[in-house]
C-alpha cells in the first residue's frame, strides 16, 4: 500500500462516528501511527475579519483563500478570545484564555508572568515535529520574550522579514507630493526600502523552507504569519484596480449606537496617529471620519486583503509543487477581526463580532478534500489580475460557534497525538492543559451539528468607564474595568465589571454597564437591550452564567 492510499485509509475512520457525531480518536491515532504522520501548514492573517469571498462577502476578491476553503471545513462562527494581537496569539498558541495568561496588553511574557505553559508548536516539537515560524506568529517583543519563544516552541530560529522595521516609515505618497506615515498607503514596491514588502519576504522564506522539506522524513509544523491587512494599509498599488471607488460603500451602521455604553466604545487612537488621519482634524472621541475618507479606508482594507490572498496562493502553490499537499493539514485563521466603520469604530479593541469573529478553516487531505489525481494540482495559484475570479465550490460549512483557544486539542486529535488534559479551575502551575474544546468532530463530512446551544467567550479591558486616550490599549496597571462577553447562536451578552490589576481579579458583582444583542433580529448588534425590562430575566440568567 502506498503512503497516499494509507493516508486515505487513516482519515476515513473519521467518518465512523461514535455518539453525537464524534469520530473514534483511538482508531485514528493507531492508523496514523502506522501510516506516517501528517504535516501542518498553519497560516495566520493579522486583523482579518471575515471579509472573504468564501464567507459571503460580495466585494472582496480572495480567490486563493476561497480555493482553500472549497477543499476545507469552514467555521462560520469562530471567535478570538481578545481582539488584540498579543493577547489573542498568546491565548490560542498556549490554549489558555487571557485571564490565565494574564496578558491583556503587549507588556509581559507568560512564562515568567503567569506560568511556564506548553505551547502548540512546543507540544508538537516534543512529539517529533520539526517546528518553524515565519513572519508574525507570536506577537514580537516582550510578549514572546523578544525571541518568538525560541527555543521552547521552535526547532530553528524564527524568521522575520527585514522590511518590517519600516512599518511606520514615511514612504506613503501624499497629495502634496511628499512622503508620509499614512494609514492609507498604496505603494510602488520597487520604490520601497529593499524593493520589497514584509509579506512578500515571508512568502519567499516559507517557500524556501518547503523546498528544503521535500523528502524529509520527520513531520513538520510550519507557521506562516502575514502582517496584512493590519494597518498601515500598505500594499502594492496595483491592487487598487480590483476595487473601483464607486463600488465601495459605507458600513451599514456607521454611527455610534445610541444605547452603546461609553465603556464599550473604542476611539481608534492608532488611526488618529497616522498623518493622513491627523490632517482631518477629527474630534475625540466620537468625531466621525468624513464619508469620502471612510470609503478610502474600506477600499484600501479590501485591497490589502487581496494582496495577502495573493501571498497565500503562492504559498499553497509551493506546497503543491513540492508534492507535500497530499499529507499536510492546512489551517487558515486570523488573530481577530477589525471594524470598518461599524458602530462608528475603526479598529479592533472591542467585543463586537466584527472585532472578535475570525475566518477559520481546516483542510485535511482525503477528509475535507479528495486527493488530486496524477498530474492534477490541489492548490494552483490564482492570479486575480490574469484569471477570471468567480465563485468557487463551497466547502463544508459549520454554523457551530467555536473558539481559537480550541486549536491545540483539535490539531492533536487530527494528528493522532495524545490530547492535553482539560485545565483545572486554577491552572497557573499546570504546564500542559487546554481551556479549549476540540473542533475535530466537526471536520468529517458525516459530522452532525452539536446538540444544544454552543457558547463562546471573549473579553476586553478598559481604563475607565468613558473613552480615554489609552482606552484601546491600556497597560495592565491602568485596567479598571473588564468587559466579559458570552456569545451564543442567539445573542451576545457583555458585562463590564470592576477589575483589580494588582490581584488579577474581576468583581463580577461590581457591574459598570451591560450589553445585550439578539443576533437573529439584530445581526449588526446595534440595539442594546440590556436595560429593556422585557429581557431582565435573560440578563439575570446570563450574568449568572458568567459567574459560573
C-alpha positions as CSV (number, residue, x, y, z in Angstrom):
1,X,0.0,0.0,0.0
2,X,1.4,3.4,-0.9
3,X,1.7,6.3,1.6
4,X,-1.1,8.2,-0.3
5,X,-3.7,5.5,0.0
6,X,-2.5,4.7,3.5
7,X,-3.5,8.3,4.5
8,X,-6.9,7.9,2.8
9,X,-7.5,4.8,5.0
10,X,-6.2,6.6,8.1
11,X,-8.5,9.5,7.6
12,X,-11.5,7.5,6.5
13,X,-12.0,6.4,10.1
14,X,-13.1,9.9,10.9
15,X,-16.4,9.2,9.1
16,X,-17.1,6.4,11.5
17,X,-18.8,8.3,14.3
18,X,-19.5,7.2,17.9
19,X,-22.2,9.0,19.8
20,X,-23.3,12.6,18.8
21,X,-21.2,12.5,15.5
22,X,-17.9,12.0,17.4
23,X,-15.1,10.2,15.5
24,X,-13.2,7.5,17.2
25,X,-9.8,9.1,18.1
26,X,-8.2,5.8,19.1
27,X,-8.8,4.3,15.7
28,X,-7.5,7.4,14.0
29,X,-4.3,7.6,16.2
30,X,-3.5,4.0,15.7
31,X,-3.9,4.1,11.9
32,X,-2.0,7.4,11.5
33,X,0.9,6.0,13.5
34,X,1.1,3.0,11.2
35,X,1.0,5.0,8.0
36,X,3.0,8.1,9.0
37,X,2.2,11.5,10.5
38,X,0.6,14.4,8.7
39,X,2.4,17.7,8.4
40,X,0.8,21.1,9.3
41,X,0.9,24.4,7.5
42,X,-0.6,27.0,9.9
43,X,-1.4,30.3,8.2
44,X,-2.3,33.3,10.3
45,X,-3.5,36.7,8.9
46,X,-3.4,39.9,11.0
47,X,-6.5,41.9,11.8
48,X,-8.5,39.9,9.2
49,X,-12.3,39.9,9.7
50,X,-14.5,37.6,7.7
51,X,-14.2,39.8,4.6
52,X,-13.6,37.0,2.2
53,X,-15.5,35.6,-0.8
54,X,-15.9,32.2,1.0
55,X,-17.6,33.9,3.9
56,X,-20.1,35.6,1.5
57,X,-18.5,39.0,1.1
58,X,-19.8,40.3,-2.2
59,X,-16.9,42.7,-2.8
60,X,-13.7,41.2,-1.7
61,X,-11.6,39.2,-4.2
62,X,-9.9,36.4,-2.3
63,X,-9.6,33.6,-4.9
64,X,-6.7,31.7,-3.3
65,X,-8.2,31.5,0.2
66,X,-11.6,30.7,-1.4
67,X,-9.9,27.8,-3.3
68,X,-8.5,26.5,0.1
69,X,-12.0,26.9,1.6
70,X,-13.5,24.9,-1.2
71,X,-11.4,21.9,0.0
72,X,-11.9,22.6,3.7
73,X,-14.3,22.7,6.5
74,X,-15.2,26.4,7.2
75,X,-16.3,27.6,10.6
76,X,-18.7,30.5,10.1
77,X,-18.7,31.5,13.7
78,X,-15.2,31.2,15.1
79,X,-14.1,33.7,17.7
80,X,-10.9,35.1,19.2
81,X,-10.7,35.4,23.0
82,X,-9.5,39.1,22.9
83,X,-9.4,41.5,20.0
84,X,-5.7,42.4,20.3
85,X,-2.8,40.8,18.6
86,X,-0.5,39.8,21.5
87,X,-3.2,38.5,23.9
88,X,-5.1,36.6,21.2
89,X,-2.0,34.9,19.7
90,X,-0.7,34.0,23.2
91,X,-4.1,32.6,24.0
92,X,-4.6,30.3,21.1
93,X,-0.9,29.2,21.0
94,X,-1.0,28.3,24.7
95,X,-4.6,27.1,24.6
96,X,-5.4,29.4,27.6
97,X,-7.7,32.3,28.0
98,X,-6.4,35.9,28.7
99,X,-7.3,35.6,32.4
100,X,-5.0,32.6,32.6
101,X,-2.1,34.1,30.6
102,X,-2.6,37.3,32.5
103,X,-1.9,39.1,29.2
104,X,-4.2,41.9,28.1
105,X,-1.6,44.2,26.7
106,X,1.8,43.8,25.0
107,X,4.0,44.2,28.1
108,X,4.6,40.7,29.6
109,X,5.8,37.2,28.8
110,X,3.5,34.5,30.0
111,X,6.3,32.0,31.1
112,X,7.5,34.5,33.7
113,X,4.3,36.4,34.3
114,X,1.7,33.7,34.6
115,X,3.0,30.1,34.1
116,X,5.5,28.1,32.2
117,X,2.8,26.9,29.7
118,X,3.5,24.5,26.9
119,X,2.6,26.0,23.5
120,X,1.1,24.3,20.5
121,X,4.3,24.3,18.5
122,X,6.3,23.2,21.6
123,X,4.0,20.2,22.1
124,X,4.4,19.2,18.5
125,X,8.1,19.6,18.8
126,X,8.1,17.3,21.9
127,X,6.3,14.8,19.7
128,X,8.9,14.7,16.9
129,X,7.8,17.6,14.7
130,X,10.2,20.0,13.1
131,X,8.6,23.3,14.1
132,X,9.3,26.5,12.1
133,X,8.0,30.1,12.4
134,X,7.9,32.7,9.5
135,X,6.6,36.2,9.9
136,X,4.2,37.3,12.7
137,X,3.2,34.2,14.6
138,X,3.7,35.0,18.2
139,X,3.5,38.8,18.8
140,X,7.0,40.2,18.7
141,X,8.6,41.9,21.7
142,X,8.4,41.1,25.4
143,X,5.1,39.2,24.7
144,X,7.3,36.4,23.4
145,X,10.5,37.2,25.2
146,X,12.0,39.0,22.2
147,X,12.7,35.6,20.7
148,X,9.3,34.4,19.5
149,X,9.5,31.9,22.3
150,X,12.6,30.2,20.8
151,X,14.0,27.7,21.5
152,X,11.0,26.4,23.5
153,X,8.5,26.4,20.6
154,X,10.7,26.3,17.5
155,X,13.3,23.8,16.1
156,X,15.1,26.6,14.2
157,X,15.3,30.3,14.9
158,X,12.1,32.1,13.7
159,X,12.2,34.3,10.6
160,X,11.1,37.9,10.5
161,X,11.1,40.0,7.3
162,X,13.8,42.6,7.3
163,X,11.5,45.3,5.9
164,X,9.1,45.1,8.8
165,X,11.2,47.7,10.6
166,X,9.9,50.2,8.0
167,X,6.3,49.5,9.1
168,X,5.6,53.1,10.1
169,X,8.2,54.8,7.9
170,X,7.3,57.8,5.8
171,X,7.0,56.0,2.5
172,X,3.4,56.9,1.6
173,X,2.7,59.4,-1.2
174,X,0.7,62.4,-0.1
175,X,-1.3,64.9,-2.1
176,X,1.5,67.4,-1.5
177,X,4.0,65.2,-3.3
178,X,5.8,64.4,-0.1
179,X,6.2,61.1,1.8
180,X,4.2,60.5,4.9
181,X,3.4,57.9,7.6
182,X,-0.2,57.4,6.4
183,X,-3.0,55.0,7.2
184,X,-3.9,54.6,3.5
185,X,-0.6,53.7,1.7
186,X,-0.7,52.1,-1.8
187,X,2.9,51.9,-3.0
188,X,5.2,51.1,-5.8
189,X,7.1,48.1,-4.4
190,X,10.2,48.9,-6.4
191,X,10.4,52.3,-4.6
192,X,10.2,50.7,-1.2
193,X,13.2,50.1,1.1
194,X,15.0,46.9,-0.1
195,X,12.5,46.9,-3.1
196,X,10.1,44.6,-1.4
197,X,7.4,44.3,1.4
198,X,7.3,42.1,4.5
199,X,4.6,39.7,3.4
200,X,6.4,39.1,0.1
201,X,9.6,38.3,2.1
202,X,7.7,35.9,4.4
203,X,6.2,34.1,1.4
204,X,9.7,33.7,-0.2
205,X,11.2,32.3,3.1
206,X,8.3,29.9,3.6
207,X,8.6,28.6,0.1
208,X,12.4,28.2,0.6
209,X,11.6,26.1,3.7
210,X,9.1,24.0,1.9
211,X,11.6,23.2,-0.8
212,X,14.1,22.1,1.9
213,X,11.5,19.8,3.5
214,X,10.7,17.7,0.4
215,X,11.8,14.2,1.2
216,X,12.5,14.9,4.9
217,X,11.0,12.0,6.9
218,X,10.2,14.0,10.1
219,X,6.8,15.6,10.0
220,X,6.8,19.4,10.1
221,X,4.7,22.2,11.6
222,X,5.3,25.4,9.6
223,X,3.5,28.5,10.9
224,X,3.4,31.5,8.5
225,X,2.1,34.8,9.8
226,X,1.1,37.5,7.4
227,X,1.1,41.2,8.5
228,X,-1.7,42.3,6.3
229,X,-4.4,43.6,6.4
230,X,-3.1,45.2,9.7
231,X,-2.6,49.0,9.5
232,X,-1.0,50.9,8.0
233,X,-2.7,49.7,4.8
234,X,0.5,49.4,2.8
235,X,0.2,47.2,-0.2
236,X,1.2,47.2,-3.9
237,X,-0.8,49.9,-5.6
238,X,-2.0,47.7,-8.5
239,X,-4.4,46.0,-6.0
240,X,-6.5,49.2,-6.0
241,X,-7.6,48.3,-9.6
242,X,-9.6,45.4,-8.1
243,X,-11.8,47.9,-6.1
244,X,-13.1,50.9,-8.0
245,X,-14.1,53.6,-5.5
246,X,-17.6,53.9,-7.0
247,X,-18.2,50.2,-6.0
248,X,-17.3,50.8,-2.3
249,X,-20.0,51.7,0.2
250,X,-20.1,52.8,3.8
251,X,-20.6,50.3,6.6
252,X,-24.3,49.5,7.0
253,X,-24.3,51.0,10.5
254,X,-21.7,53.8,10.5
255,X,-23.0,55.7,13.6
256,X,-22.3,55.1,17.2
257,X,-25.4,53.3,18.6
258,X,-27.5,55.5,20.9
259,X,-27.6,52.8,23.6
260,X,-24.0,51.8,23.5
261,X,-22.4,52.3,26.9
262,X,-19.4,54.6,26.7
263,X,-17.1,52.0,28.2
264,X,-17.8,49.7,25.2
265,X,-16.6,52.2,22.6
266,X,-13.1,52.2,21.3
267,X,-11.8,55.6,20.0
268,X,-9.4,54.1,17.4
269,X,-6.4,56.1,18.7
270,X,-3.9,54.3,16.5
271,X,-5.7,55.5,13.4
272,X,-5.7,59.1,14.7
273,X,-1.9,59.0,15.0
274,X,-1.5,58.5,11.2
275,X,-0.5,61.6,9.2
276,X,-3.5,61.4,6.8
277,X,-6.0,60.9,9.6
278,X,-4.4,63.7,11.7
279,X,-4.9,66.1,8.8
280,X,-8.7,65.5,9.0
281,X,-8.7,67.2,12.5
282,X,-11.4,64.8,13.9
283,X,-12.7,65.5,17.4
284,X,-12.1,63.0,20.2
285,X,-13.6,60.5,20.9
286,X,-16.7,60.3,18.8
287,X,-16.0,62.6,15.9
288,X,-16.9,60.8,12.7
289,X,-14.4,60.3,9.8
290,X,-15.6,62.1,6.6
291,X,-17.5,59.8,4.4
292,X,-15.2,60.1,1.4
293,X,-12.3,59.0,3.6
294,X,-14.3,56.2,5.1
295,X,-14.7,54.8,1.6
296,X,-11.0,55.2,1.0
297,X,-10.2,53.2,4.2
298,X,-12.6,50.4,3.2
299,X,-11.2,50.3,-0.4
300,X,-7.6,50.0,0.9
301,X,-8.5,47.4,3.5
302,X,-10.0,45.2,0.8
303,X,-7.0,45.8,-1.5
304,X,-4.7,44.7,1.4
305,X,-6.8,41.6,1.8
306,X,-6.4,40.7,-1.9
307,X,-2.6,41.4,-1.6
308,X,-2.4,39.0,1.3
309,X,-4.6,36.4,-0.5
310,X,-2.1,36.5,-3.4
311,X,0.7,35.6,-1.0
312,X,-1.3,32.8,0.5
313,X,-1.9,31.5,-3.1
314,X,1.8,31.4,-3.8
315,X,2.5,29.6,-0.6
316,X,-0.2,26.9,-1.2
317,X,1.1,26.6,-4.8
318,X,4.6,25.8,-3.5
319,X,3.1,23.2,-1.2
320,X,1.7,21.6,-4.3
321,X,4.9,22.0,-6.3
322,X,6.9,20.2,-3.5
323,X,4.4,17.3,-3.6
324,X,3.5,18.0,0.1
325,X,-0.2,18.8,-0.3
326,X,-1.2,15.2,-0.1
327,X,0.0,14.8,3.5
328,X,-0.3,18.3,5.0
329,X,-3.1,19.7,7.1
330,X,-3.6,23.4,6.2
331,X,-5.2,25.7,8.8
332,X,-6.1,29.3,8.0
333,X,-7.2,31.9,10.5
334,X,-6.7,35.4,11.9
335,X,-5.8,36.7,15.3
336,X,-9.1,38.8,15.4
337,X,-11.2,40.9,13.2
338,X,-11.4,44.7,12.6
339,X,-14.1,47.3,12.4
340,X,-14.6,49.2,9.1
341,X,-16.9,51.9,10.3
342,X,-19.5,49.6,12.0
343,X,-20.7,51.4,15.2
344,X,-18.5,54.4,14.3
345,X,-15.4,52.3,15.1
346,X,-12.2,51.8,13.0
347,X,-10.1,49.2,14.8
348,X,-10.3,46.0,16.9
349,X,-10.3,46.7,20.7
350,X,-13.9,45.6,21.4
351,X,-16.2,42.7,22.0
352,X,-18.3,43.3,18.9
353,X,-18.5,40.4,16.4
354,X,-16.6,42.4,13.8
355,X,-13.7,42.5,16.2
356,X,-13.8,39.0,17.7
357,X,-15.1,36.9,14.8
358,X,-12.4,35.4,12.5
359,X,-12.2,33.2,9.5
360,X,-11.2,29.6,10.4
361,X,-10.8,26.7,8.0
362,X,-9.2,23.3,8.2
363,X,-8.1,21.4,5.1
364,X,-7.3,17.7,5.9
365,X,-6.1,15.6,3.0
366,X,-8.5,12.9,2.0
367,X,-11.0,14.0,4.6
368,X,-12.2,17.6,3.8
369,X,-11.0,17.4,0.2
370,X,-10.2,14.5,-2.1
371,X,-6.6,13.7,-3.1
372,X,-5.8,15.1,-6.6
373,X,-5.4,12.6,-9.5
374,X,-2.0,12.1,-11.0
375,X,-1.0,15.3,-12.8
376,X,-3.6,17.4,-11.1
377,X,-2.9,20.2,-8.5
378,X,-4.6,20.7,-5.2
379,X,-3.9,24.5,-4.9
380,X,-2.8,26.0,-8.2
381,X,-2.1,29.8,-7.8
382,X,-4.9,32.0,-8.9
383,X,-3.8,35.5,-10.1
384,X,-6.7,37.9,-9.7
385,X,-5.3,40.1,-12.4
386,X,-5.0,37.4,-15.1
387,X,-7.6,34.8,-14.1
388,X,-11.3,35.3,-14.2
389,X,-12.2,35.3,-10.5
390,X,-15.6,33.8,-9.9
391,X,-17.4,31.7,-7.3
392,X,-15.6,28.6,-6.3
393,X,-17.4,25.5,-5.0
394,X,-18.3,25.9,-1.4
395,X,-16.5,23.8,1.2
396,X,-18.2,22.2,4.1
397,X,-19.5,24.9,6.4
398,X,-20.3,24.6,10.1
399,X,-22.5,27.1,11.9
400,X,-21.5,26.0,15.4
401,X,-19.7,28.7,17.5
402,X,-16.1,27.7,18.2
403,X,-13.1,29.4,19.8
404,X,-9.5,29.8,18.7
405,X,-8.4,28.5,22.2
406,X,-9.5,25.1,20.9
407,X,-6.8,24.9,18.1
408,X,-4.4,22.8,20.2
409,X,-6.7,20.0,21.1
410,X,-8.1,20.0,17.6
411,X,-4.7,19.5,15.9
412,X,-3.7,16.9,18.5
413,X,-6.8,14.9,17.6
414,X,-6.2,15.3,13.8
415,X,-2.5,14.3,14.1
416,X,-3.1,11.3,16.4
417,X,-1.3,12.8,19.4
418,X,-2.4,12.4,23.0
419,X,-4.8,15.3,23.7
420,X,-3.7,17.6,26.5
421,X,-6.0,17.3,29.6
422,X,-8.6,19.9,30.4
423,X,-7.3,22.6,32.7
424,X,-8.4,22.5,36.3
425,X,-10.1,25.6,37.8
426,X,-6.8,27.1,38.7
427,X,-4.1,26.1,36.2
428,X,-1.3,28.7,36.8
429,X,1.2,25.9,37.7
430,X,0.0,23.3,35.1
431,X,2.3,23.3,32.2
432,X,0.3,21.3,29.7
433,X,-3.5,21.5,29.6
434,X,-6.2,23.2,27.4
435,X,-9.0,25.6,28.2
436,X,-10.5,25.0,24.7
437,X,-12.7,22.3,23.1
438,X,-11.6,20.2,20.2
439,X,-13.3,21.0,16.9
440,X,-12.2,17.8,15.2
441,X,-15.6,16.2,15.5
442,X,-17.0,18.8,13.0
443,X,-14.4,18.1,10.3
444,X,-15.8,14.8,8.9
445,X,-18.4,15.1,6.1
446,X,-20.5,12.8,8.3
447,X,-20.4,15.0,11.3
448,X,-23.5,16.5,12.8
449,X,-24.0,19.8,14.5
450,X,-23.7,19.8,18.2
451,X,-26.7,19.1,20.4
452,X,-27.8,22.2,22.2
453,X,-26.5,25.8,22.1
454,X,-22.8,26.5,21.6
455,X,-21.4,29.3,23.7
456,X,-18.1,31.1,23.3
457,X,-16.3,33.8,25.4
458,X,-14.2,36.9,24.8
459,X,-13.1,39.9,26.9
460,X,-11.6,43.3,26.7
461,X,-10.1,45.7,29.3
462,X,-10.7,49.4,29.8
463,X,-9.0,52.0,31.9
464,X,-12.3,53.9,32.7
465,X,-16.0,54.0,32.1
466,X,-15.6,56.6,29.4
467,X,-13.3,56.7,26.3
468,X,-9.7,57.8,27.2
469,X,-6.6,58.3,25.1
470,X,-5.5,54.8,26.4
471,X,-8.9,53.1,26.1
472,X,-7.8,50.9,23.1
473,X,-4.7,49.5,24.7
474,X,-4.5,50.1,28.4
475,X,-1.4,48.8,30.2
476,X,-2.1,46.2,32.9
477,X,-1.6,48.7,35.7
478,X,-4.2,51.0,34.3
479,X,-7.0,48.5,33.8
480,X,-10.0,49.3,36.0
481,X,-12.9,47.7,34.0
482,X,-13.1,44.3,32.2
483,X,-15.8,43.5,29.7
484,X,-16.7,39.8,29.6
485,X,-18.7,38.7,26.6
486,X,-20.7,35.4,26.1
487,X,-21.8,34.8,22.5
488,X,-24.3,32.1,21.6
489,X,-26.2,31.3,18.4
490,X,-28.9,33.7,19.5
491,X,-27.3,36.6,21.5
492,X,-24.2,38.4,22.7
493,X,-24.2,39.5,26.3
494,X,-21.4,41.7,27.7
495,X,-20.9,42.6,31.4
496,X,-18.5,45.4,32.2
497,X,-17.2,44.9,35.7
498,X,-14.6,46.3,38.1
499,X,-11.1,44.9,37.8
500,X,-8.1,45.0,40.1
501,X,-4.8,44.7,38.2
502,X,-2.8,44.1,41.3
503,X,-4.6,40.9,42.1
504,X,-5.7,40.0,38.6
505,X,-9.2,39.7,39.8
506,X,-12.6,40.9,38.4
507,X,-15.5,41.7,40.7
508,X,-18.5,40.3,38.8
509,X,-20.8,41.9,41.3
510,X,-19.5,45.4,40.6
511,X,-21.3,45.9,37.3
512,X,-20.5,49.2,35.5
513,X,-22.5,48.6,32.3
514,X,-24.0,45.9,30.2
515,X,-24.9,45.0,26.6
516,X,-27.4,42.5,25.2
517,X,-28.0,42.0,21.5
518,X,-30.3,39.4,19.9
519,X,-28.3,38.2,17.0
520,X,-31.0,36.8,14.7
521,X,-33.1,40.0,14.7
522,X,-30.1,42.4,15.1
523,X,-27.1,40.8,13.4
524,X,-25.2,44.1,13.4
525,X,-25.6,44.4,17.1
526,X,-26.9,48.0,17.1
527,X,-29.8,47.8,19.5
528,X,-28.7,47.3,23.1
529,X,-31.5,45.6,25.1
530,X,-29.6,45.4,28.4
531,X,-31.9,47.9,30.1
532,X,-35.1,46.7,28.5
533,X,-37.4,45.3,31.2
534,X,-38.7,42.6,28.8
535,X,-35.3,40.9,28.9
536,X,-34.5,41.4,32.6
537,X,-34.8,37.6,33.2
538,X,-32.4,36.8,30.3
539,X,-29.9,39.4,31.6
540,X,-30.0,37.8,35.1
541,X,-29.5,34.3,33.6
542,X,-26.5,35.3,31.5
543,X,-24.9,37.2,34.4
544,X,-25.1,34.1,36.5
545,X,-23.6,32.1,33.6
546,X,-20.5,34.4,33.6
547,X,-20.1,34.0,37.3
548,X,-20.0,30.2,37.0
